[in-house]
Amino acid sequence: MNICVFASGGGSNFRAILESGRNGFLYSRIRLLITNNSECGAVEIAKEYGVDVFHISRKVYPGLNDAEYGRVFVDKLNEYKIDLIVLAGYMKKIEPAVIKSFTNRIINIHPALLPSFGGKGMYGINVHKAVIDARVRVSGLTIHMVNEEYDSGRILFQKSVEVNETDNEYTLQKKILALEHKYYSYVIKKIEEGEIGI
């Protein structure tokens, strides 16, 4: 498969997936990084691994209407013959045109056990803080399909982790991030091999 990663931040999941390809675990090729933040860590990682980068944001394309703006994404994805879009800390809602053109071909990783602790505003450390505040004893990660609603697409994989009384949002984040780095590539491989249908 040809993969495009969407990322806005540090890019640790992006790096983990690239490493899975470099060491032969994944056969798919990450051909493109799309970002809305040209100064994010993921861009530096893309340069390190020789992955093409395309910056798409309203600042770059200020005069376009919604349909035209969505078409910028779709045209670039088609240019690179992308089969699967992998969201890795992308901080913008996916354009409807992209969801329509890549139905059941966009996956995301969420740092909690959906449907709990999902929805608008639930990303990054916000999720872990909500988990700690709710005093639940189990959290984890969810890898799911992306549709028009935040965190509501078909769940492909979940992995749980115990939340200890001594945990805070930062220690919990660290535990779950380690799982993300391991299991995102695992799910992509299952898609490669046809064990998870998309």
Buried (B, 14 or more C-beta within 10 A) or exposed (E): BBBBBBBBBBBBBBBBBBBBBEEEBBEBEBBBBBBBBEEBBBBBBBEEBEBBBBBBBEEEEEEEEEEEBBBBBBEBBEEBEBBBBBBBBBBBEBBEBBBEBBEBBBBBBBBBBBEBBBEEEBBEEEBBBBBBEEEBEEBBBBBBBBBEEBBBBEBBBBBEBEBEEEBEBEBBBEBBBEBBBEBBBBBBBBBBEEEBEB
